[in-house]
Amino acid sequence: MAEYQLYCFAQSGNAYRAALMLNLIGADWAPVFVDFFGKGVQRTPEFRAEVNEMGEAPVLVHGAKKLSQSGVILTYLAERSGKFQPQGEDERLEALRWIIFDNQKVNGYLGPYRFLRIFAKPPGNPVVLEFLKGRIDNSLSILDKRLAKSPFLIGDKPTIADVSLVAYLYYPPDEFGFDIAALHKNIATWLDRIKKLPGWVHPYDLMPGHPLQR
Ligand SMILES: N[C@@H](CCC(=O)N[C@@H](CS)C(=O)NCC(=O)O)C(=O)O
């Protein structure tokens, strides 16, 4: 059995953060498929009792530990491996600041926006989509501006803040209806930089469940 198990599915950018980190640190890990769209496993009482009371993927299993919330998982893996770890208190707090901004406002809006556009049946209300798109444009501009300052979010080296923020940004542009990299040049070069790190794999090739069967 692999050292780490990750409850995940290919379409989940939230899970991609954890899967990518595991790959980037060269961990011995195996995915556990969450049938999110089919059986809605995450909503079952069994999943909530035995895997994650919050009813969400990702969940990382490491021995007796079960961790959810990708920011917590990234922190745990960085501390254990010593890789992608922000250095010192200022960097640690800065990474946490960007991870929270990401969870709430960057991928926190991109995830539901993409879900309502292409996965929800019926698709999302256009008024809701328009609201989310406005919030996304604003958050991506903030990220792009920050990335004009340095190659990675916190200086010259990639940290867990970068691994978090890329969560949904490698999924195909047609899933969003706009091309994030084409519209934000600093985000585009940063995504290329991260793509060159040893162990980088596209989310659809890293986690089970693609293409989606419905
Ligand atoms: N902040 C959480 C978000 C996790 C999350 O929302 N995961 C989605 C899958 S992409 C989920 O399981 N949603 C279930 C639901 O909201 O019912 C994280 O970063 O891990």
The ligand as an SDF file (V2000), in Angstrom:
LIG
                    3D

 20 19  0  0  0  0  0  0  0  0999 V2000
  -11.6750   24.7320    0.8360 N   0  0  0  0  0  0  0  0  0  0  0  0
  -11.7520   23.3380    0.4810 C   0  0  0  0  0  0  0  0  0  0  0  0
  -12.7290   23.1870   -0.6660 C   0  0  0  0  0  0  0  0  0  0  0  0
  -13.0330   21.7270   -0.9440 C   0  0  0  0  0  0  0  0  0  0  0  0
  -14.2210   21.5720   -1.8780 C   0  0  0  0  0  0  0  0  0  0  0  0
  -15.1280   22.4220   -1.9460 O   0  0  0  0  0  0  0  0  0  0  0  0
  -14.2200   20.4510   -2.6120 N   0  0  0  0  0  0  0  0  0  0  0  0
  -15.3230   20.1800   -3.5020 C   0  0  0  0  0  0  0  0  0  0  0  0
  -14.8430   19.3590   -4.6800 C   0  0  0  0  0  0  0  0  0  0  0  0
  -13.9460   20.3570   -5.8230 S   0  0  0  0  0  0  0  0  0  0  0  0
  -16.3330   19.3520   -2.7430 C   0  0  0  0  0  0  0  0  0  0  0  0
  -16.0070   18.2830   -2.2940 O   0  0  0  0  0  0  0  0  0  0  0  0
  -17.5590   19.8520   -2.6210 N   0  0  0  0  0  0  0  0  0  0  0  0
  -18.6120   19.1360   -2.0110 C   0  0  0  0  0  0  0  0  0  0  0  0
  -19.7820   20.0150   -1.6880 C   0  0  0  0  0  0  0  0  0  0  0  0
  -19.5640   21.2410   -1.5960 O   0  0  0  0  0  0  0  0  0  0  0  0
  -20.8490   19.4740   -1.5420 O   0  0  0  0  0  0  0  0  0  0  0  0
  -10.3560   22.8460    0.1030 C   0  0  0  0  0  0  0  0  0  0  0  0
   -9.5300   23.6550   -0.3120 O   0  0  0  0  0  0  0  0  0  0  0  0
  -10.0820   21.6460    0.2840 O   0  0  0  0  0  0  0  0  0  0  0  0
  1  2  1  0
  2  3  1  0
  2 18  1  0
  3  4  1  0
  4  5  1  0
  5  6  2  0
  5  7  1  0
  7  8  1  0
  8  9  1  0
  8 11  1  0
  9 10  1  0
 11 12  2  0
 11 13  1  0
 13 14  1  0
 14 15  1  0
 15 16  2  0
 15 17  1  0
 18 19  2  0
 18 20  1  0
M  END
$$$$
